[in-house]
Amino acid sequence: MPLDSSFTKFVDDNKLVHEKGLAALQGTRLAIDARHWLNNDVAKQIKEPYQAVLGGAPLTLSRLVEQRLAQFKKVGITPIFVFSGLPTQVLTSPQAHVQSADQTEIYRIREAAWAKHHAGNTTAARDEFAKAGGNITSAEFYVFLIKILRENKVEFMRAPYLQWTQMAYWVHPKERLVHHVYGPHELIMLEGVDAFITDIDMDGDEPSFKYIQKEEVRAAMTDVVDAEYRGKTITDSQFLDICLLAGLTGQLSSPRRFESEDGAKMFAKIVQMVLKFEHGVNVLESMPNHDSQQHTNHPHLKLRAILRHGMVLTWDGQCLPLSQLCSKEGADRTPTNLSDIWGLRLPNIVYYFMSVGAVQTAALASVVQGKVLELLPAGVDTTEYRDLLRKIFPLKKRAFEMLHGRLQQRDAKYEQRTAVTCHYWCYPQEEKKDIARAPPPPSEDWLVAHNDIVGKLREDKRSGAGEEKGKIDFDFVLKHFISSRAGPDVPQYNTVMEIITVIQLHTLNYLGYLQTQEEPGSRTLKTTHNVFSEALLGAGTSEFSEYCMLFIELIRTQALSCSHFTYVHYDPAISELSSKGCNPFVPSAHHPQLRLPAPYKSLEKDSENQQRGYDRCCLLVSRVWSLLPMQLSDKEAWDAEVSKDLVAFNTLVRVLLKTLRDLVEAIGASMYVERRADVDPQHFCEIPPMLPFQHNHGTAMGVVIDYIMRHDDTFGELEGDDVTRADRLAHLEKVFPCCTNLGEDLAKGFRFWKATQKVWARLEKEPHAAVGQPRAAVGQPRAAQNPLPAGWVQMENHMGFADTVLRIKLDRIIDLGEHVDAESPPKEEPSTSA
């Protein structure tokens, strides 16, 4: 439990945990701490050792959550899931926060697992991967859970800051917006929580729940002290001090102040000390190792303030301290310097949009705190990942400045901030980055009307433009709305469709897919395409609009290449190895053994350069395909191939997706702050699922195509001259049992590959523009420009050959039919010097 084990032992020894049948909750509204519920209920049922290295959400998550929701409905319980909101100001130093010893240990375990996996010991590797586990309570998985709740029409809310204070406000006798709360032991520390549910068992023969009552705990506390203190009453403030002095772990942390072999005796000692000295700070000051310089800035006082004066969203849309609304002591005891804990205040309207999921917290946290915290990546740490963080920071900074500028227009306190501090896990010192101080000028915006959008959608539907017809995406807005500029006038948007269209237009503009100039003699702005928007439209299908744009951004940031990664090591046993110097054709902790399919077996005895050429084709194809989602069963865990290379690449994709999504969220939040989105509040929750860059789909599609590329037509098992496509597809379905429609996914993957080939063909005409270098003047030869990055040159050399090999391989498994361009000439193999 997050409260120290001494508290758990105390309530168990005194038999303070009660149990009742679940039917007692029939007809009630139950506020559930989503983090606690995921950790203590859902996570226990997820048995997926490869989840963290496959990427994406656990395959069984959706089914397990929906089963639980159905059980709540059957009993007659109305659940309301409460998610944590903006983080508090870090109590420890930010640099210590990002350099987590726990995460380093997880990396060490996973590195040992990869070494065993590449050595062929898959059983031991699976056990090690399971030991390292996966964090399903991260912000990334909250997005998946919220999606499931939306689809099942289940209520949820994102609290302004700490979810426990929001739940305490709801259950307080003055408000009584819910009947009960379900969460961790920390709930007992909050004023107004007289009882709370600690556990719900729905799988037993007789479903039941466990609960604790605060008054019984308070009474038991007075029974364990010496006789001279038994007549004293433990106030709410003292009750909180006792729990904090016992120690906290988890979402909030506080060190254990007293050590004892017997947890119950230690807890009794803390109770007596608080009653003796009347206040927790007085207890700390009485200790011999107390630092008198910390009195006004003591972590204990900060934790008290977080729990007693936590910010909550009221039923009428205000964000106020819990103590001001519910405390017996009244608002006059609420501190005035709460910004030291919560950071700068946002307008109430932003907290509301955040509560319904219209704005995610990631886009707001750095603005509120003035800090950018970059923790260890959830996948694999590489030097390429660290380089990418540097390259995408200007985009992060732009999203930050956009929101910061809009808030400056509303609140003068934001003008005092002139820089943001960046803290990276991989660098010992923080970095300061200047931010734009002056508010940006009013946005010149697009004039889009609901009726025009509906009309264009109908046109696309009639024309049958791809499988995603009738969808507002980048392809749709580039075709129909980029010229609809309004000049200096700022219009209002009155429907969800208008908001979605304008957000995507702004996203394209901020990312540099449009070029705008004022027409001579008028105030009208003319917007036209550039190399990036032309490449996106050149894909020729709206089916993969978002994924093609992600493909372009990976090229622009040089994150997509066909070279092996340089891994950063956390395991001392292999720390001396250099993955740059490591031969990828020898099994190691870094690379699996290269398996060459026919007719490339001859390369095994040929030069290493030729082998390297084929290997780069495999890397390129598998990385591009891994951008797509795959149809996977939700009834079983993944138990097939995994790829360290694709995990490393997916780590780059995740951070780029997150940055792009933060930009989209910042654009939306800026519109809300400026009140340019005039829509009925109940419809705002419809907006986030319709916006791009929301989900990371993992590496499954890339793993499957990599397996195909690196094996011959028999896959080492099929025999005879009469092996058919159906035989090969059946074999793949046996190797990858989680894939529910492998043939359809392979056809879809090839359509996407063809689209990326068209995008590449357009970018290849202006390579210096595509990788962020200045465009060449008309007639200027390429040699006079800056040299192109090595990654671009390698892709130029291998893209065509990869396309040829892929077509040959897939045509032996599925009927490519109309997907194959019969007139396309075969591509030549790259030279041995490539």
Helices and strands as residue ranges (DSSP letters): H 5-13, E 18-21, G 22-25, E 29-33, H 34-37, I 38-42, H 43-45, H 51-54, H 61-75, E 78-83, H 94-98, H 101-118, H 122-132, H 139-151, E 155-158, H 163-171, E 180-182, G 185-189, E 195-201, E 208-213, H 214-223, G 227-229, H 236-246, H 263-277, H 280-285, G 292-297, H 299-308, E 311-313, E 319-321, H 322-326, G 331-333, H 339-342, H 348-355, H 362-369, E 371-374, H 383-410, G 412-416, E 419-424, E 431-434, H 450-463, H 474-480, H 496-510, E 514-518, E 525-529, H 531-538, H 545-556, G 572-574, G 601-605, H 608-625, H 644-673, G 681-686, G 688-690, H 700-709, H 725-735, H 742-764, H 767-770, G 782-784, H 790-811, G 817-819
